[in-house]
Amino acid sequence: MRIGRNTGLVLEGGGMRGVFTSGVLDAFMKHDLYFRYIVAVSAGVCNGLSYMSRQPRRARISNIDMLAKYDYIGLRHLVTQGCIFDPKLLYDRFPNELIPYDYDTYFRNEALFEMVVTNCNTGRAEYLSERSGDHQRLIDICRASSSLPYVSKVVEVDGQPYLDGGIIDSIPVERAVSMGYEHNVVIMTRNRGFRNTSRDLKIPRYIYRNYPRLRVALSHRVAVYNAQLDYVERLEDEGRITVIRPEKPMEVGRMEKDVHKLEALYEEGFRLGEQFCTK
């Protein structure tokens, strides 16, 4: 497929399901397929950063190889660091020591990379980018976008408190359209037809008591996500977006630790990414 100047790339989140996205993006890099505009949320941000820095397999290594080695998901991290994903490892040792991030290539990249976060004060999505060369701010935005409610600390960026962008905008297609991108390629981490069958519940006042608007947003999270899924499938049927997604119902959980399942999902993403590039 030819990617024009008005084609954007949208990356959904999904925790460890994001290994599918890392497979697709590795295939894109293999075929030198790059976009002028990328908007990503949560795990999509983590994968998108390695795509922006032109580092094939870096996201795969962090999501599969390093998980097997360091076991960085668990309640012990929540107790000791306030986050169920080991933040010291993921946002310090990984980019600065174990899997060095190529900041120079990222900041030379002329593409606009927007990361979705939820402002805890306003209960609204914001779309942050970092082009000034501030390494720590870039990592802080990534961490904020990936900080799941209830099992992560609130992250401050520019003096504002943020959490996971997926609370409000899990599939930021509308943002891409509003930025002038007439057609978008959307990488999703659920099969077509999936809907969240959970019920929305009113969040008690003692949870996030300093952020009443965040509580409201969390109380409508399931309905908002399902509405976005409806919207994406409608745009896909109208030919206004192209979606790359898993072909069958997902067997990988948001906090999956089975590396065999993760490897299979990565390989599916790579295969479908190759198919897309060679159409």
Secondary structure, 3 states (H helix, E strand, C coil): CCCCCCEEEEECCCHHHHHHHHHHHHHHHHCCCCCCEEEEECHHHHHHHHHHCCCCCHHHHHHHHHHHHHCCECHHHHHHHCCCECHHHHHHHHHHHHCCCCHHHHHHCCCEEEEEEEECCCCEEEEECCCCCCHHHHHHHHHHHCCCCCCCCCEEECCEEEEEHHHCCCCCHHHHHHCCCCEEEEECCCCCCCCCCCCCCCCCCCCCCCCHHHHHHHHCHHHHHHHHHHHHHHHHHCCCEEEECCCCCCCCCCCCCCHHHHHHHHHHHHHHHHHHHCC
